[in-house]
Amino acid sequence: MKLLENKVAIVTGASRGIGEAVALLFAEHGANVAFTYVSSDEKAKALEAKLIAKGVKAKAYKSNAGVFAECEALVNDVVKEFGTVDICVNNAGISKDNLLLRLSEDQWDEVMDINLKSVYNMTKLVIRPMMKARSGSIINMSSIIGVKGNAGQSSYAASKAGVIGFTKSIAAEVGSRNIRVNAVAPGFVETDMTNYLKDGDAAKAYIDKIPLGRFGKTEDIANACLYLACDLGSYVTGQTLSVCGGLSM
């Protein structure tokens, strides 16, 4: 059973990791997928080909989610090319981890632009076609660090906590138009960004704190996004779904 048949989804930051897993799973469930990337043209083209091979329409956009004008051009083109926007997964994110005394203003600003301002940019733009259709699902990628905080990650934690507050506020604003807005808060997930956590004593220390006893997979996060994107989650809005193996208990 395909849960997203003929839906149109935008996934930001999808050329690798969680974003790629979300795009692939959505396509498997029949969604046409527009996705953004900023670095590797090669990876983006490879993902575009994988999505099209699943029998859906797909298009890669080189677009920085932290820049409003680029997001505006993206959404306008998606509506023109695909007809509408049913789902938006605000996944683009970076980390610039450092103790506050060593964290530069530029590093702080970059994290806020990519992790938090991007969510404002994309949400502001996609709710227009969603309001017109009186339907839609927006999924914002937060983090367990945004819930718990973590030493050395003040900028990342602040941006991801901001995503949660933004999510709740916009859910209240657009619920009457049948638009749902939720956040997903991954725990420690095996991606390029977290490779340094996987080996040695540090890895054991992290795993010992996780009740399920393992790091998450990108597919675990994609499955949560699928639930929130499709009709199975039709009565869920303004929530933060922690996908963390129990770490946030």
URZI-V435136 format. One record per residue. SS is DSSP state (@ for helix, = for strand, . for the rest). NEAR is the number of other ideal C-beta (glycine too) atoms within 12 Angstrom. D_LAST is the distance of its C-alpha to the last C-alpha in Angstrom with 1 decimal. Layout:
ss=SS near=NEAR d_last=D_LAST
ss=SS near=NEAR d_last=D_LAST
This chain:
ss=. near=11 d_last=33.2
ss=. near=19 d_last=32.8
ss=. near=27 d_last=30.2
ss=. near=34 d_last=31.4
ss=. near=20 d_last=35.2
ss=. near=20 d_last=37.2
ss=. near=35 d_last=34.4
ss== near=39 d_last=34.6
ss== near=52 d_last=31.6
ss== near=54 d_last=31.3
ss== near=54 d_last=28.8
ss=. near=50 d_last=28.9
ss=. near=44 d_last=28.6
ss=. near=50 d_last=29.1
ss=. near=36 d_last=31.4
ss=. near=30 d_last=28.7
ss=@ near=35 d_last=25.1
ss=@ near=45 d_last=22.7
ss=@ near=44 d_last=25.5
ss=@ near=37 d_last=27.9
ss=@ near=39 d_last=25.7
ss=@ near=48 d_last=25.2
ss=@ near=49 d_last=29.0
ss=@ near=37 d_last=29.9
ss=@ near=39 d_last=27.8
ss=@ near=48 d_last=29.0
ss=@ near=40 d_last=32.5
ss=@ near=27 d_last=32.2
ss=. near=33 d_last=31.4
ss=. near=27 d_last=34.5
ss=. near=41 d_last=33.5
ss== near=34 d_last=35.9
ss== near=46 d_last=34.1
ss== near=46 d_last=35.0
ss== near=51 d_last=33.0
ss== near=44 d_last=33.3
ss== near=35 d_last=33.5
ss=. near=30 d_last=34.9
ss=. near=20 d_last=35.9
ss=. near=18 d_last=37.1
ss=@ near=15 d_last=39.8
ss=@ near=14 d_last=40.0
ss=@ near=25 d_last=36.3
ss=@ near=31 d_last=36.5
ss=@ near=19 d_last=39.7
ss=@ near=23 d_last=38.4
ss=@ near=37 d_last=35.4
ss=@ near=32 d_last=37.8
ss=@ near=18 d_last=39.9
ss=@ near=26 d_last=37.1
ss=@ near=35 d_last=36.1
ss=@ near=20 d_last=39.8
ss=@ near=15 d_last=40.2
ss=. near=24 d_last=37.8
ss=. near=18 d_last=40.3
ss=. near=32 d_last=38.8
ss=. near=26 d_last=40.0
ss== near=34 d_last=38.2
ss== near=33 d_last=39.0
ss== near=39 d_last=37.7
ss== near=35 d_last=37.9
ss== near=26 d_last=38.1
ss=. near=37 d_last=36.4
ss=. near=28 d_last=34.4
ss=. near=46 d_last=31.7
ss=. near=31 d_last=31.8
ss=. near=24 d_last=35.4
ss=@ near=22 d_last=36.2
ss=@ near=15 d_last=39.6
ss=@ near=27 d_last=38.5
ss=@ near=36 d_last=35.8
ss=@ near=21 d_last=38.6
ss=@ near=21 d_last=40.9
ss=@ near=38 d_last=38.3
ss=@ near=35 d_last=37.4
ss=@ near=22 d_last=41.1
ss=@ near=23 d_last=42.0
ss=@ near=38 d_last=39.3
ss=@ near=25 d_last=40.5
ss=@ near=16 d_last=44.1
ss=@ near=21 d_last=43.4
ss=@ near=30 d_last=40.9
ss=. near=18 d_last=41.8
ss=. near=28 d_last=38.6
ss=. near=42 d_last=34.8
ss=. near=39 d_last=32.5
ss== near=51 d_last=29.2
ss== near=54 d_last=28.1
ss== near=52 d_last=25.3
ss== near=50 d_last=24.9
ss=. near=49 d_last=23.7
ss=. near=45 d_last=26.0
ss=. near=43 d_last=24.4
ss=. near=33 d_last=25.1
ss=. near=32 d_last=23.8
ss=. near=30 d_last=26.1
ss=. near=24 d_last=24.0
ss== near=19 d_last=25.7
ss=. near=15 d_last=25.5
ss=@ near=19 d_last=26.6
ss=@ near=9 d_last=30.0
ss=@ near=14 d_last=30.8
ss=. near=25 d_last=29.4
ss=. near=15 d_last=32.4
ss=@ near=13 d_last=32.9
ss=@ near=13 d_last=33.7
ss=@ near=24 d_last=30.5
ss=@ near=27 d_last=28.5
ss=@ near=20 d_last=30.6
ss=@ near=25 d_last=30.4
ss=@ near=36 d_last=26.6
ss=@ near=31 d_last=26.7
ss=@ near=30 d_last=29.5
ss=@ near=37 d_last=28.0
ss=@ near=42 d_last=24.3
ss=@ near=39 d_last=24.8
ss=@ near=29 d_last=28.5
ss=@ near=42 d_last=28.7
ss=@ near=44 d_last=26.3
ss=@ near=31 d_last=28.7
ss=@ near=35 d_last=31.7
ss=@ near=48 d_last=30.8
ss=@ near=41 d_last=29.4
ss=@ near=25 d_last=32.4
ss=@ near=34 d_last=34.7
ss=@ near=46 d_last=33.2
ss=@ near=31 d_last=32.9
ss=@ near=23 d_last=36.7
ss=@ near=29 d_last=37.4
ss=@ near=35 d_last=34.4
ss=@ near=24 d_last=35.8
ss=@ near=18 d_last=39.2
ss=@ near=23 d_last=37.8
ss=. near=16 d_last=35.7
ss=. near=26 d_last=32.9
ss== near=39 d_last=30.2
ss== near=46 d_last=26.7
ss== near=49 d_last=25.3
ss== near=52 d_last=22.1
ss== near=51 d_last=21.0
ss== near=55 d_last=19.1
ss=. near=44 d_last=16.5
ss=. near=47 d_last=14.0
ss=@ near=38 d_last=10.6
ss=@ near=38 d_last=13.0
ss=@ near=40 d_last=14.0
ss=@ near=27 d_last=10.7
ss=@ near=24 d_last=10.1
ss=. near=18 d_last=13.7
ss=. near=26 d_last=15.3
ss=. near=15 d_last=18.7
ss=. near=18 d_last=21.5
ss== near=30 d_last=20.0
ss=@ near=27 d_last=20.9
ss=@ near=38 d_last=22.9
ss=@ near=38 d_last=20.4
ss=@ near=33 d_last=17.5
ss=@ near=28 d_last=19.9
ss=@ near=40 d_last=21.2
ss=@ near=41 d_last=18.0
ss=@ near=31 d_last=16.8
ss=@ near=28 d_last=20.3
ss=@ near=45 d_last=19.9
ss=@ near=36 d_last=17.3
ss=@ near=25 d_last=19.6
ss=@ near=35 d_last=22.6
ss=@ near=39 d_last=21.1
ss=@ near=23 d_last=20.6
ss=@ near=21 d_last=24.1
ss=@ near=35 d_last=25.9
ss=@ near=32 d_last=24.4
ss=@ near=17 d_last=26.0
ss=@ near=22 d_last=29.2
ss=@ near=29 d_last=29.8
ss=@ near=27 d_last=28.4
ss=@ near=12 d_last=31.9
ss=@ near=23 d_last=33.2
ss=. near=22 d_last=30.8
ss== near=34 d_last=29.0
ss== near=38 d_last=25.2
ss== near=43 d_last=23.1
ss== near=42 d_last=19.4
ss== near=44 d_last=17.2
ss== near=49 d_last=15.4
ss== near=37 d_last=12.8
ss== near=47 d_last=13.3
ss=. near=40 d_last=11.6
ss=. near=39 d_last=14.3
ss== near=39 d_last=17.0
ss=. near=28 d_last=20.5
ss=. near=32 d_last=22.9
ss=@ near=22 d_last=25.8
ss=@ near=28 d_last=23.7
ss=@ near=27 d_last=21.4
ss=@ near=16 d_last=24.1
ss=@ near=16 d_last=24.3
ss=@ near=27 d_last=20.9
ss=. near=22 d_last=22.0
ss=. near=15 d_last=24.5
ss=@ near=11 d_last=25.1
ss=@ near=11 d_last=23.1
ss=@ near=17 d_last=20.8
ss=@ near=21 d_last=19.6
ss=@ near=16 d_last=19.0
ss=@ near=14 d_last=17.0
ss=@ near=28 d_last=14.6
ss=@ near=25 d_last=14.5
ss=@ near=16 d_last=13.9
ss=. near=25 d_last=10.5
ss=. near=26 d_last=9.6
ss=. near=14 d_last=9.2
ss=. near=20 d_last=11.8
ss=. near=16 d_last=14.0
ss=. near=23 d_last=15.5
ss=. near=30 d_last=15.8
ss== near=37 d_last=15.8
ss=. near=24 d_last=19.3
ss=@ near=32 d_last=20.8
ss=@ near=23 d_last=21.6
ss=@ near=30 d_last=17.9
ss=@ near=42 d_last=17.8
ss=@ near=39 d_last=21.3
ss=@ near=29 d_last=20.5
ss=@ near=38 d_last=17.9
ss=@ near=46 d_last=20.7
ss=@ near=39 d_last=23.2
ss=@ near=30 d_last=21.5
ss=@ near=42 d_last=21.3
ss=@ near=43 d_last=24.9
ss=. near=29 d_last=26.6
ss=@ near=23 d_last=27.5
ss=@ near=19 d_last=24.7
ss=@ near=27 d_last=22.6
ss=. near=19 d_last=25.5
ss=. near=14 d_last=23.8
ss=. near=25 d_last=20.7
ss=. near=31 d_last=21.1
ss=. near=27 d_last=19.5
ss=. near=24 d_last=16.0
ss== near=34 d_last=13.5
ss== near=33 d_last=12.4
ss== near=30 d_last=9.7
ss== near=40 d_last=11.2
ss=. near=33 d_last=9.4
ss=. near=28 d_last=9.4
ss=. near=18 d_last=5.7
ss=. near=29 d_last=5.7
ss=. near=25 d_last=3.8
ss=. near=14 d_last=0.0
